Amino acid sequence: MTSLPYPPFRFYPGHTGLLVSIPHSGLHLTPEVQTALTPKAQKLPDTDWYLPQLYDFLSDLGVGVIAANYSRYVIDLNRPFDDQALYNSKTTGLFPSILFDESPVFDTGREPGDTLKQEYKNLIWKPYHAQITQELSRLKAQFGQAILFDAHSIASKVPMLFDGQLRDFNWGSNDGHSCTAELTQAVTRLVDPQYSQVLNGRFKGGYITRAFGQPTEGTQAIQLELSQDTYLDQSTLRQGEYRLCNTKAPIVQQQLRHLIEGILKLLLIKSTT
């Protein structure tokens, strides 16, 4: 049995009815994966860069958060356990074999085998999802309802996944099945006009949103795919370095805080009616 060098995730419980999940910000690798990555993949280009930092205000608001420790190149926590496709268009799976630019993740013949993949499913995927299940159940029992906010980010141009340039804020509610219209209307109204946005465009919500969003059962889930153009330094990005932009990052962070505060107000209103 493989032993993990780090725990599968970091979890900080909150005291509101909201839980934030950050499944693609992990930077750690297992030894087996680290030694097998291509030079390009070793830079972890498809990471949801700096999201824990952008959302570091959550503790001030009493909002719980769970964030992955391991890179999606070890295992993608936003894919189903059976690795069934979420989209009809091209995408990556539970164990990505290609980067978003369609180049290989692993050196030829060095992709993890089935036994190792099963261990990662048991040691990383299952605990992450079990923690979400447990926390949402606790929040629902305490507050009568619970909301899961699944936080992501991505480059604004990824030809393999979508044409053209991505909107700044990309909301996913599984075409309205994972949360109420009231929630989507609340968050979209709060986005400053300086940012572009779309609801259920290319990104409709991954497995986490679809699995945990059960509004008729008192648990809602919504995904935000944030364009990295809104906070990364594009000059260093062209050199293959991922750095926060000192001017853009604080502004988008304030916008994210405004969104989370809006969700908390909605929860408070619902709890008093």
Phi, psi and omega in degrees: 000132178290139173254138183274137178289340179222158174299158183292336183200170171248134182226130178231107182292150179245186178231036171231177179275012184246137174235132177255130178249135179231085189274349187240019181264357185297141182243351182279152177231153170280157180303322182295322180282317184302318183283349184256351183289147172292160177305321179293318181292333180298341177276358177053052188296336184264018178290148171277081193298132168066015181297319176303325177289318181295329181258021185288357176280352186301321181296326178297330182265000180076022183265132178286153181214141172235128184227135181293145172266332186260146178297152176296346177285343171279307175196140181267111185287350181257026174238152181292154183302325180272002176063028174290144183294139178268334183231153175285332179280171183294137178202183178254159187253199182300322176237090186301134176252346177230152173280173179295344175266009176074009172276159186290146174282321187245150171300152184306126177078009185244011176296141179306142181279177184299321181296316180293320178299318179296324178294320177294324177297319182283325187268337184240306184296308183299313180298322180298312182288328177294322179294319176298314180302313182295317183289319178296323177296318178296315182295319179297319179294324183279321188248354180086349179198164179211148177234133174252125178251110184264113190261128181221166168210161184200156176300151184285343179229113177222087187305330179295329187260328183201157178276150173068210183251137182288149172295163181292313180243118183243104184269141177230127178230025183052049180056038176088003183270341185264348178203171182280158175297330179300319180290314181295323178294322181296313184286322181292330177292336185273350181284126180299140181302342177294341180255142172274155180207162177208149177249125178055048173274238178296326182251111183259001186111131179275201185297320183300313179299315184289323183284321187263346179278100180229075188302327179291343179259006177090009178234120179252156177216139177220143180251140171241117173259107185266130176294132181289348173298338184283349184211348179270151177283109185290334180291318178283333179298323179295340177264008179081019178245136183255106181228149175291143174275125185295337180265317185281322186300314179298328181289315181289330176296319177296324176295318178297320178297320178299321179294314181295320177297324177296320178295320179296322177296320178297318177298319182295317179298316182294326182286342182256004180249000000 
